[in-house]
Amino acid sequence: MLSRRKFLQLLMAGGVTVAFDGLSCVQAFAAAGDTVKLTILGTSDVHGRFMPWDYATDTEDRSGSLVQLYTAIKEIRKETPNVILVDCGDAIQDNSVEQFNTKPQQPMMVAMNEMGYDTWTMGNHEFNFGLDVLKHVTDQFKGRSLCGNVYWSDGRRYLPASTVVEKAGIKVGIIGINTPMITEFEKDTDHLKGVTVKNPTQETRKAIAELKGKADVLIGVMHMGLENENNNPDTSVTDVAKANPELTAIVAGHMHKNVSSATVNGVLISEPYKYGQMLTRIDLTLKRSGDSWSVSEKTAKTIPVKNYASDKKLVKLLAPFHAAARKTANEEIGVVKGMNMVPPDSMPGISEVQVNDTPLTNFFNEVQLYYSGADVTSVIISRDNAQMAVGPVRRKDIAFNYQYTGGETTIFEVSGKDLRAYMEWSAEYFNQKQPGDIAPSYNPVRRASKYSTNDIFGGVTYIIDLTAPAGKRIKDLRLKRTGRLIEDNDTIKLGMNAYRMHQLTAKNGIFAGRQFKQLWTSIEAMGETEGTIRNMSIRYIREVKKGVIEVKPVNDWHIEGFDRQSASYRKAAELLRAGKIKLHNSADGKYTNIVSLNERDIK
């Protein structure tokens, strides 16, 4: 009996081409040969960037998008036939895409189906809208939705843990796992009602056992980063890899980091950053020995897509969603009068909204105080370039300045001592002033965190004294409505984002292991959509301010230790404007002003 190799050689010698299931005989031989090359392409944390457009600002942003990724993916598919395309989660939240989550078509699903994604692993933000909404969206996805460590109360998995994708005769087992931190992130909501979240390391082990004899190679697609989150064990792909060396590679996510290639316990790991800006490419070479396959070579890299053109067909398909998102973004909700809500930076490059009280931060705290009835509130402004100028206010202006789509206000009962501890933690965002320092600078570790940790407080007046060490910086802390000093034993209704409270009560947080009584949450009181800070702000402008925000200077808090009127301060500002000196930034340039400008810099 002729072997397949000999049979193929005879056919080729006779100039014959035979097709098997649409493959030419040459392709069939490649599939049946001794060596096969496979390519895994992965995306993660695209966060609604289906088009190269920032809907918060209503401006083009070609740093990354699905339409650009598709061009890169098509090129790779032309280069090599054996490609598997996976996504690692956080697709349907942010960049205003959530407005489509309850509509008949979600544009991320429309795009991912057109692009031919094989699998989509759920991220933590997929659960921001409740299980009914998530089912509505996942039902639209034509590939396989995965989430192996979330279970219904009756013991069934919420979604499958794995699937097998066959390419060139190779059976590739894809295992999808989400961060267990979703339990913390959704703690004060009913978004996880009816399900439990289990240990990723153990559930990966279970999925591997289930795939035994069904897959030749195992790939993890896991919504976790290289490092454990908040120092919680088994919240990283590193811990998963250490316990599961059977995995050939992992496409990671969640932490918004560009990890081109890393290896842990023999497992190859790559994370494609965020917002569709990178594409992970994992290339595998497999060799057959008898009836089994082994990986003889594996490499990984991330590919930037900013220079890729948009795929024209996909752009056309997504055009109606693009138009609808832009229309929503430009809906006018009111007008700003009097002055801009963020003054110009007095020191170029050092954001005024981060180092001084501004009408913008005062506004967001005013909104929370009004609807919640809290004594004190806090807000996070992630953008250094936050701004709301005199003139019309549109939805996009609110979204631009308050970035967290699902951000709500939850009231916790705390003591005056607890409030001060929280405020001291926030003040650690800044470095302590050193001799000769001219302007405030940021703690480099805090500056590099995934989300801003410079919380700004409303309902109180206070001073941040940066001449003092961390933990002793908050001075003259008073309730604004009474002017009374806040004492340690006071009972305070503190309105804040629940995510921040969970961070503070988590392992190694300042309130680690403690629980605070929850008195109210805007999500329960006003609904999933209307209870967000974004939508409360829109409602406040329309209903309370009657469409007009009269802006005046505010000074509820300030940083002490630096003289903005000093000759040194003015000179440093002039030199920065002239480009003669620069701020002290991180080596890679990503994190600015991590060491203060000093007298020696301006000599």
HELIX and SHEET records of a PDB file:
HELIX    1   1 ARG A    4  ALA A   13  1                                  10    
HELIX    2   2 CYS A   25  ALA A   32  1                                   8    
HELIX    3   3 LEU A   66  GLU A   79  1                                  14    
HELIX    4   4 VAL A   97  PHE A  100  5                                   4    
HELIX    5   5 PRO A  107  MET A  115  1                                   9    
HELIX    6   6 ASN A  124  PHE A  127  5                                   4    
HELIX    7   7 LEU A  131  THR A  138  1                                   8    
HELIX    8   8 ILE A  182  PHE A  185  1                                   4    
HELIX    9   9 PRO A  200  GLU A  210  1                                  11    
HELIX   10  10 GLU A  229  ASN A  231  5                                   3    
HELIX   11  11 VAL A  237  ALA A  243  1                                   7    
HELIX   12  12 LYS A  312  ALA A  329  1                                  18    
HELIX   13  13 GLU A  352  VAL A  355  1                                   4    
HELIX   14  14 PRO A  359  SER A  372  1                                  14    
HELIX   15  15 ARG A  395  ASN A  401  1                                   7    
HELIX   16  16 GLY A  416  ALA A  427  1                                  12    
HELIX   17  17 PRO A  444  ARG A  447  1                                   4    
HELIX   18  18 ALA A  498  THR A  505  1                                   8    
HELIX   19  19 SER A  522  MET A  526  1                                   5    
HELIX   20  20 ILE A  533  ARG A  539  1                                   7    
HELIX   21  21 TYR A  540  VAL A  544  3                                   5    
HELIX   22  22 ALA A  567  ARG A  577  1                                  11    
HELIX   23  23 GLU A  599  ILE A  602  5                                   4    
SHEET    1   A 2 ALA A  19  PHE A  20  0                                        
SHEET    2   A 2 LEU A  23  SER A  24 -1                                        
SHEET    1   B 6 ARG A 144  LEU A 146  0                                        
SHEET    2   B 6 THR A 119  THR A 121  1                                        
SHEET    3   B 6 VAL A  83  ASP A  87  1                                        
SHEET    4   B 6 THR A  35  THR A  43  1                                        
SHEET    5   B 6 MET A 278  SER A 289 -1                                        
SHEET    6   B 6 SER A 292  PRO A 304 -1                                        
SHEET    1   C 2 TRP A  53  ASP A  54  0                                        
SHEET    2   C 2 THR A  59  GLU A  60 -1                                        
SHEET    1   D 2 VAL A 150  TRP A 152  0                                        
SHEET    2   D 2 VAL A 195  VAL A 197 -1                                        
SHEET    1   E 6 SER A 162  LYS A 167  0                                        
SHEET    2   E 6 ILE A 170  ASN A 178 -1                                        
SHEET    3   E 6 VAL A 217  HIS A 223  1                                        
SHEET    4   E 6 ALA A 249  VAL A 251  1                                        
SHEET    5   E 6 VAL A 267  PRO A 272  1                                        
SHEET    6   E 6 ASN A 258  VAL A 264 -1                                        
SHEET    1   F 3 GLY A 391  ARG A 394  0                                        
SHEET    2   F 3 GLU A 332  LYS A 337 -1                                        
SHEET    3   F 3 VAL A 548  GLU A 550  1                                        
SHEET    1   G 5 ASP A 455  GLY A 458  0                                        
SHEET    2   G 5 VAL A 376  ILE A 380 -1                                        
SHEET    3   G 5 THR A 491  MET A 496  1                                        
SHEET    4   G 5 THR A 410  SER A 415 -1                                        
SHEET    5   G 5 GLN A 518  THR A 521 -1                                        
SHEET    1   H 3 ILE A 474  LEU A 479  0                                        
SHEET    2   H 3 VAL A 460  ASP A 465 -1                                        
SHEET    3   H 3 TRP A 557  GLU A 560  1                                        
END                                                                             
